[in-house]
Amino acid sequence: MKNAPLQSLMAAVILWASPLLPMQENQVNAQEMTCQETVNSVMADIRKQGAKVTFRVYDNADYQSFVGARFENKKRVNGLFLGLGETGKSDAIAKTIWQSDDLIKDYLTQIFPRCGGTGIIDIGLFETEAIASFGMDDENRLGTEQCYDPEEQIPGRISEIYREWDWYCAYVL
């Protein structure tokens, strides 16, 4: 025990100097991006490609009950709309982005994990009726909105079936 003062001194020096020491590779000291930062990052990527993009958050009580009822969600009840394009050259680039399943899925897998209250993300093309809707349930299963003739079965669904005009729709894996 005669080395106890020396050990105490060394421990104090290590604690004092620890912020100055290089971090080990397996330690994580970075903060995760927030939902807003993630959406901003996705929008910056879209703009970098030359397309215009806008977004809107749907978080009112009516929308929350709409999402909650479709998915029986308790946590993921808000919606997010990304509008791609505007006019001119931006439209062609926006359409290319919108048609890229891999790119859209990449954006979704960035946004949904960081935006835990978001249950639906709609992505649409400016001044068209082209909208793709994606949903995530409270179990973090990602699905796309698909509509069927009333006579057809809806396989792999993660949401309740709901009616849109003459079609029956659901979010499916």
C-alpha positions as CSV (number, residue, x, y, z in Angstrom):
1,M,0.0,0.0,0.0
2,K,3.0,2.4,0.1
3,N,2.4,3.1,-3.7
4,A,-1.2,4.3,-3.1
5,P,-0.3,8.1,-3.2
6,L,1.7,7.5,-6.4
7,Q,-1.3,5.5,-7.9
8,S,-3.7,8.3,-6.9
9,L,-1.4,10.9,-8.5
10,M,-1.2,8.9,-11.7
11,A,-4.9,8.4,-11.8
12,A,-5.4,12.2,-11.4
13,V,-2.9,12.9,-14.2
14,I,-4.6,10.3,-16.5
15,L,-8.1,11.8,-15.8
16,W,-6.8,15.4,-16.4
17,A,-5.0,14.4,-19.7
18,S,-7.6,12.0,-21.1
19,P,-9.2,14.6,-23.3
20,L,-5.8,15.2,-24.8
21,L,-5.1,11.5,-25.5
22,P,-6.0,10.0,-28.9
23,M,-9.3,8.0,-28.8
24,Q,-9.2,4.3,-29.4
25,E,-10.8,3.2,-32.7
26,N,-13.6,1.3,-31.1
27,Q,-14.8,4.3,-28.9
28,V,-17.5,6.4,-30.3
29,N,-17.6,10.1,-29.4
30,A,-19.7,11.5,-32.2
31,Q,-23.3,12.6,-31.7
32,E,-26.0,11.2,-33.9
33,M,-27.7,13.5,-36.3
34,T,-31.1,14.7,-35.3
35,C,-34.2,14.2,-37.5
36,Q,-34.0,17.7,-38.9
37,E,-30.3,17.4,-39.6
38,T,-30.9,14.1,-41.5
39,V,-33.7,15.6,-43.6
40,N,-31.5,18.6,-44.3
41,S,-28.7,16.3,-45.4
42,V,-31.0,14.3,-47.7
43,M,-32.3,17.5,-49.2
44,A,-28.7,18.8,-49.7
45,D,-27.8,15.6,-51.5
46,I,-30.9,16.1,-53.8
47,R,-30.0,19.7,-54.5
48,K,-26.3,18.7,-55.2
49,Q,-27.6,16.6,-58.0
50,G,-29.4,19.6,-59.4
51,A,-33.0,19.1,-58.4
52,K,-35.2,21.4,-56.3
53,V,-36.7,19.9,-53.2
54,T,-39.1,21.1,-50.5
55,F,-40.5,19.4,-47.5
56,R,-43.4,19.6,-45.2
57,V,-44.1,17.8,-41.9
58,Y,-47.6,16.6,-41.1
59,D,-47.9,16.4,-37.4
60,N,-51.5,17.6,-36.7
61,A,-54.0,15.5,-34.7
62,D,-56.0,14.5,-37.8
63,Y,-52.9,13.2,-39.6
64,Q,-51.6,11.4,-36.5
65,S,-54.9,9.5,-36.2
66,F,-54.8,8.7,-39.9
67,V,-51.3,7.2,-39.6
68,G,-51.9,5.6,-36.3
69,A,-55.1,3.8,-37.6
70,R,-53.4,2.5,-40.7
71,F,-50.4,1.0,-38.8
72,E,-51.8,0.7,-35.3
73,N,-48.7,2.8,-34.4
74,K,-48.3,4.4,-31.0
75,K,-45.0,6.1,-31.7
76,R,-44.7,6.6,-35.5
77,V,-47.7,8.9,-36.1
78,N,-46.3,11.9,-38.1
79,G,-45.8,12.2,-41.8
80,L,-43.2,13.9,-44.0
81,F,-43.6,15.0,-47.6
82,L,-40.7,15.6,-49.9
83,G,-41.5,17.4,-53.1
84,L,-39.0,17.0,-55.9
85,G,-38.5,19.3,-58.9
86,E,-40.0,22.6,-60.0
87,T,-39.8,23.6,-63.6
88,G,-37.3,23.2,-66.4
89,K,-34.0,21.2,-66.0
90,S,-34.7,20.5,-62.4
91,D,-37.8,18.4,-63.3
92,A,-35.8,15.9,-65.4
93,I,-33.2,15.4,-62.6
94,A,-36.0,15.1,-60.0
95,K,-37.8,12.5,-62.1
96,T,-34.5,10.5,-62.4
97,I,-34.1,10.6,-58.6
98,W,-37.8,9.7,-58.0
99,Q,-37.5,6.7,-60.4
100,S,-34.3,5.4,-58.6
101,D,-35.5,2.7,-56.2
102,D,-32.0,2.4,-54.7
103,L,-31.6,6.2,-54.1
104,I,-35.1,6.6,-52.6
105,K,-34.5,3.6,-50.3
106,D,-31.2,5.1,-49.3
107,Y,-32.9,8.3,-48.3
108,L,-35.7,6.5,-46.5
109,T,-33.2,4.4,-44.5
110,Q,-31.5,7.6,-43.5
111,I,-34.6,9.5,-42.4
112,F,-36.8,6.8,-40.7
113,P,-34.3,5.8,-38.1
114,R,-33.5,9.4,-37.1
115,C,-37.2,10.5,-37.2
116,G,-38.7,8.1,-34.7
117,G,-42.1,9.8,-34.7
118,T,-42.5,9.6,-38.5
119,G,-44.7,6.8,-39.8
120,I,-45.2,7.9,-43.4
121,I,-42.9,9.6,-46.0
122,D,-44.5,10.7,-49.2
123,I,-42.2,11.6,-52.1
124,G,-43.8,13.4,-55.0
125,L,-42.9,15.1,-58.3
126,F,-43.8,18.8,-58.6
127,E,-47.0,19.5,-60.6
128,T,-47.8,15.9,-61.2
129,E,-49.9,13.2,-59.5
130,A,-46.8,11.1,-59.1
131,I,-46.5,10.3,-55.4
132,A,-44.8,7.3,-53.8
133,S,-45.8,6.7,-50.2
134,F,-43.6,4.7,-47.8
135,G,-44.6,3.7,-44.3
136,M,-42.8,2.3,-41.2
137,D,-44.6,0.6,-38.4
138,D,-43.6,0.7,-34.7
139,E,-41.6,-2.5,-35.3
140,N,-39.4,-0.6,-37.8
141,R,-40.7,-2.6,-40.9
142,L,-40.5,-0.5,-44.0
143,G,-43.3,-0.8,-46.6
144,T,-44.5,0.9,-49.8
145,E,-48.1,1.8,-50.4
146,Q,-49.7,-0.5,-53.0
147,C,-53.2,-0.5,-54.2
148,Y,-55.1,-3.5,-55.5
149,D,-58.3,-4.4,-57.2
150,P,-60.8,-5.3,-54.4
151,E,-60.8,-9.0,-55.6
152,E,-57.0,-9.4,-55.1
153,Q,-55.2,-10.4,-51.9
154,I,-52.7,-8.0,-50.4
155,P,-49.6,-10.1,-49.5
156,G,-47.0,-9.0,-47.0
157,R,-48.9,-6.0,-45.6
158,I,-47.7,-4.1,-42.5
159,S,-50.7,-1.8,-42.3
160,E,-54.4,-2.1,-42.2
161,I,-56.2,-2.2,-45.6
162,Y,-57.9,1.1,-46.5
163,R,-60.0,2.3,-49.4
164,E,-58.7,4.8,-51.9
165,W,-61.3,5.5,-54.6
166,D,-62.1,2.1,-56.1
167,W,-59.0,0.4,-54.9
168,Y,-58.0,-1.2,-51.7
169,C,-54.6,-0.1,-50.4
170,A,-52.0,-1.1,-47.8
171,Y,-48.4,-0.7,-47.0
172,V,-46.5,-3.8,-47.9
173,L,-43.0,-5.1,-47.3
